[in-house]
Amino acid sequence: MRIAKSRNIEHWQAGLARWDAEVLLAHVLGVDAEDDEVLRDSAVSPSQQRRFDAMVQRRLTGEPVNYITGHFRFAGLDLVVRPGVFSPRASSELAVDLAVARLRRRRGRRIAVDVATGNGAIALAIGAAVTAAEVWGIDISAEAARLGRLNARRLDLDNVHFATGDMLAGLPAALRGAVQVLTIHPPYVARDEVRTLPVEIRRFEPRHTLTDGSDDGLGLVRRLADDAPGWLRPGGHVLVEIAPYLARETATALRRGGLRDVRSHRDSLGVTRVVIGQL
């Protein structure tokens, strides 16, 4: 398979090349990529074959599948993705599950904020799971906020809102002291390590979504840890999705910001992906 042989693609798990091809073919055919029987039995017209071949050629350059199709399924939601805006990762579904569990424990007004939200995946998934919650996604990119609003309209999620701003600065002042959950999937790649990233990431993802320009990649984590107490209600939580090798430093940053009961949570592969602190 041509995709499997491309040096522009990081084949970190067996079967990913085949899955890429199946997603592209399913998109061309207008069927569900997870429905193996339908995909296997579908006839492919000459025009569909040409379109599929063109998409495969784009994938060979390293262009991510979700940018090629313009869609990504996240937490059961069909989200529009666009070049220039950080695309969601399936790994972020753990942060959603943990955030939703904490929102559901509280009574009364429920408010969640996703920082550096990209196309709004985490905010939208939280809002879809807890429809009684008021959810905000904020990003320094106005384009990202617009895409988040588009996805909210497509999904009919009128409880999810998007704002443009640097970290928490763009949020309504009325949210101060009322937020129950703050989530962030920060750009945690150290400044000097961006050049070592796989082609499909460094060539196609916006640089500001990969690194905050700090030496260790934790600049935004420290800022959020410092700012969070002013926005959280007592007992509120900060959830940071982070690379496993940065989990310990992330926990230290949350404690220094005044958060307590800091804990790490592992994903299905047994590695730490989310660090949580409580006010």
C-alpha positions in Angstrom: 0.0 0.0 0.0 1.4 3.4 -1.0 0.3 5.1 2.2 2.2 2.6 4.3 5.4 3.3 2.4 5.3 7.1 2.6 8.1 8.6 4.7 6.0 11.7 5.3 3.6 9.8 7.5 4.3 8.5 11.0 3.2 4.9 11.2 3.1 4.7 15.0 0.5 1.9 15.1 -0.1 -1.1 13.0 -3.1 -0.8 10.6 -3.1 3.0 10.5 -2.3 3.1 6.8 -5.2 0.9 6.0 -7.5 2.9 8.2 -6.4 6.1 6.4 -7.3 4.5 3.0 -10.7 3.3 4.3 -11.6 6.7 5.7 -10.8 8.3 2.4 -12.7 5.8 0.4 -15.7 6.0 2.7 -15.7 9.8 2.3 -15.7 9.4 -1.5 -18.5 6.9 -1.3 -20.5 8.7 1.3 -20.6 5.8 3.7 -19.5 5.1 7.3 -15.9 4.1 7.5 -16.6 1.9 10.5 -19.2 -0.1 8.5 -16.8 -2.7 7.1 -19.6 -4.7 5.2 -21.0 -1.6 3.4 -17.5 -0.4 2.6 -16.4 -3.8 1.3 -19.5 -4.3 -0.9 -19.8 -0.8 -2.3 -19.2 -0.4 -6.0 -16.7 2.4 -7.0 -17.4 4.3 -10.2 -14.6 5.6 -12.4 -15.1 9.2 -11.1 -15.0 8.0 -7.5 -11.9 6.1 -8.2 -10.2 9.2 -9.6 -11.3 11.2 -6.6 -10.0 8.6 -4.2 -6.6 8.4 -6.0 -6.3 12.2 -5.8 -7.0 12.1 -2.0 -4.4 9.3 -1.5 -1.9 11.3 -3.4 -2.5 14.2 -1.0 -2.1 11.8 2.0 1.3 10.7 0.6 2.6 14.2 1.1 1.8 13.9 4.8 -1.4 15.9 4.7 -3.6 14.6 7.5 -6.7 12.7 6.5 -9.1 15.0 8.4 -7.8 18.0 6.4 -8.3 16.1 3.2 -11.9 15.1 4.0 -12.7 18.3 6.0 -14.3 16.2 8.8 -13.3 14.4 12.0 -15.5 12.2 14.2 -14.8 13.1 17.9 -16.8 11.7 20.8 -19.5 10.7 18.4 -19.8 14.1 16.8 -19.1 14.9 13.2 -16.9 18.0 13.3 -15.8 20.2 10.4 -12.0 20.8 10.4 -10.1 23.2 8.3 -6.4 23.9 7.6 -5.1 26.7 9.8 -7.1 25.6 12.8 -5.8 23.0 15.3 -7.5 19.7 14.5 -8.8 17.5 17.4 -7.1 14.3 18.5 -8.9 11.2 19.6 -6.8 11.2 22.7 -8.8 14.3 23.9 -11.9 12.2 24.5 -10.4 11.2 27.9 -10.3 14.8 29.0 -14.0 15.1 27.9 -15.0 12.1 29.9 -13.2 13.4 33.0 -14.7 16.9 32.6 -18.2 15.6 32.1 -18.0 13.4 35.2 -17.0 16.5 37.3 -19.7 18.7 35.8 -22.4 16.1 36.5 -21.5 15.9 40.2 -22.5 19.5 40.8 -25.9 21.0 41.2 -27.1 24.4 40.1 -25.4 26.4 37.4 -22.7 24.4 35.5 -20.0 26.2 33.6 -17.1 24.7 31.6 -14.4 26.5 29.6 -12.1 24.9 27.1 -8.9 27.0 26.5 -7.0 26.9 23.2 -10.1 25.2 21.8 -9.1 24.9 18.2 -12.2 23.8 16.2 -14.1 23.5 19.5 -14.0 19.7 19.8 -13.7 19.4 23.6 -16.1 22.2 24.3 -18.7 20.8 21.9 -18.4 17.3 23.3 -18.8 18.5 26.8 -21.8 20.6 25.8 -23.4 17.6 23.9 -22.9 15.3 27.0 -24.2 17.9 29.6 -26.8 19.9 27.8 -27.7 21.8 31.0 -24.2 23.2 31.2 -23.0 26.5 29.8 -19.8 25.8 27.9 -17.3 28.2 26.4 -14.4 27.6 24.0 -11.8 30.2 23.7 -8.9 30.5 21.3 -6.4 33.2 20.4 -7.3 32.6 16.7 -10.5 34.3 15.5 -10.6 31.7 12.7 -10.8 28.9 15.3 -13.6 30.7 17.1 -15.6 31.0 13.9 -15.1 27.4 13.1 -16.3 26.5 16.6 -19.4 28.5 16.1 -20.0 26.8 12.8 -19.7 23.4 14.4 -22.1 24.4 17.2 -24.7 25.5 14.7 -24.3 22.3 12.7 -24.8 20.2 15.8 -27.6 22.5 17.2 -25.7 23.0 20.5 -26.9 26.4 21.6 -25.4 25.9 25.1 -21.8 26.1 23.6 -20.3 29.5 22.9 -17.0 30.6 21.5 -14.8 33.7 22.1 -11.5 35.0 20.8 -8.8 36.0 23.3 -5.4 35.2 24.8 -6.1 32.5 27.3 -9.0 33.5 29.6 -8.9 37.2 28.7 -11.7 37.0 26.1 -14.2 35.4 28.5 -17.2 37.4 29.9 -16.3 38.9 33.2 -19.4 37.5 34.7 -17.8 34.0 34.6 -15.2 35.0 37.1 -15.5 32.8 40.2 -18.2 30.7 38.6 -16.4 28.2 36.4 -16.5 24.5 37.5 -14.2 23.0 34.9 -11.3 24.5 32.9 -9.8 22.2 30.2 -6.8 22.8 28.0 -4.9 20.8 25.4 -2.0 23.1 25.2 0.6 23.5 22.5 3.2 21.7 24.6 6.1 21.1 22.2 9.2 22.9 23.3 10.3 25.7 21.0 13.4 24.0 19.7 11.7 20.6 19.2 9.1 21.7 16.6 11.6 20.9 13.8 11.8 17.3 15.0 8.0 16.6 14.7 6.7 14.4 11.9 6.1 16.0 8.6 2.3 15.5 8.8 2.3 17.7 11.9 5.0 20.3 11.5 4.1 21.0 7.8 0.3 21.1 8.1 -0.5 22.2 11.7 -0.3 25.9 12.5 2.9 26.6 14.5 1.1 28.4 17.4 -1.0 25.2 18.0 2.2 23.2 18.4 4.3 25.4 20.7 3.8 28.3 23.0 7.4 29.4 22.3 8.7 28.4 25.7 11.8 26.3 26.4 9.8 23.4 27.9 6.4 23.7 26.3 4.6 24.5 29.5 4.3 28.3 29.2 0.5 28.2 28.8 0.1 25.6 31.4 1.8 27.8 34.0 -0.3 30.8 32.9 -3.5 28.8 33.3 -2.5 27.5 36.7 -1.8 31.0 37.8 -5.1 32.5 36.4 -7.5 29.6 37.2 -8.1 30.5 40.8 -9.6 33.8 39.7 -12.1 32.1 37.5 -13.0 28.8 39.3 -15.7 28.4 41.9 -14.6 26.7 45.1 -14.0 23.0 44.3 -13.6 23.7 40.6 -11.1 21.7 38.5 -8.4 22.4 35.9 -7.8 19.5 33.5 -4.7 19.6 31.3 -4.2 17.1 28.5 -0.5 16.7 28.2 2.3 14.4 26.8 3.2 11.7 29.3 6.8 13.0 29.6 5.5 16.3 30.8 3.0 15.0 33.4 5.2 15.5 36.4 6.1 19.1 35.5 2.5 19.8 34.7 1.5 18.6 38.2 4.1 20.9 39.7 2.8 23.9 37.8 -0.8 23.3 39.0 0.4 23.0 42.6 2.4 26.2 42.4 -0.7 27.9 41.0 -2.5 27.1 44.2 -4.4 24.0 43.1 -4.7 20.9 45.4 -5.4 17.2 45.1 -3.4 17.1 41.8 -3.7 13.7 40.1 -2.8 12.1 36.9 -5.1 10.0 34.8 -4.1 7.3 32.3 -5.6 6.4 29.0 -6.5 3.0 27.6 -2.8 2.4 26.8 -1.8 2.9 30.4 0.0 6.2 29.9 -0.7 9.5 31.6 -2.6 11.9 29.4 -4.6 14.2 31.7 -3.4 15.9 34.9 -6.1 17.4 37.1 -6.0 19.9 40.0 -8.8 21.3 42.2 -9.3 24.7 43.8 
